[in-house]
Amino acid sequence: MTGDRPFSETVVALGPSGNVVGILADAAGPARRPPLLLLNAGVIHRVGPHRLHVRLARALADDGVPSLRLDLSGIGDSRGLPDGLRFRDSAVADIRAALDQVAPAGPALLFGICSGADNAIAAALADPRVAGIVLVDPHAYATRRARLRHVLRRLAAGGNPLQAMRARLRPRAAPPESERRPPPREEFRAQLQALVARGVRILSIHTLAQRVRNNHANQVFESFPELRGKLDTLYFPRANHTFTELSEQAALIEAVRAWLARRFPAA
């Protein structure tokens, strides 16, 4: 149950060979908004970090938003990656197969944390049925103002910002190949510009975990001023990357519900 109205959850197998598994949560009552696909956060299976995807899906059901909690190929209960496909290409193919199931003619929405945000952007660029994306900790880029805010906050907290800045300037070992790497800033700018030009609604959510790469609600517009007024942003200064605290989870869920109600009014 969600709220005081019943809803149902069904296991579905997607893709040409049925290798992709998901949980389809019907809306409680007639669907009044486009369906939402919840994408894996890294290699966490479809329940999401600390069951966030489950809680979000069931809350949205009460708002008339059906959803699909998806396991991409090789994650959770879904079988391994198809031969010869890179992970990103496979993820986009899986998402498009899921869209064929829940919104064959569109529109549809995507929700992704971390690499899930990256996959949401890639799928939205590839498939015109995607009308909106919710991105949690998408790629972000440190700005001069962000570095100044970081130093001032360290000073206010009684820390030693000079020492911290020196540490940041020391050479660091190259990250392992498995680590998530941001694309060049101009490449990411072009991706966002292409989506907003097509009319895709974007909610860009950032957390404390991004540190100097995003430490202010409007830092996205410091990096990409031309996008001001064309996408929405939120900043959770006390939330970690996976929203471990239930109070922060609840705040995130309510923020997503409110944004969907504003940007995708009930039909």
ABEGO torsion letter per residue (X at the ends): XBEABBBBBBBBBBEAAGABBBBBBBBBEBBABBBBBBBBBEABBAAEBGGAAAAAAAAAAAAGBBBBBBBBBGBEABBBBBBGBBAAAAAAAAAAAAAAAABAAOBBBBBBBEAAAAAAAAAAAABAABABBBBBGBBBBBBAAAAAAAAAAAAAAGBBAAAAAAAAABBBBBBBAABBBBBBAAAAAAAAAAAAAAGBBBBBBBBAAAEAABABAAAAAAABAAABGABBBBBBAABBAAGABAAAAAAAAAAAAAAAAAABBBX
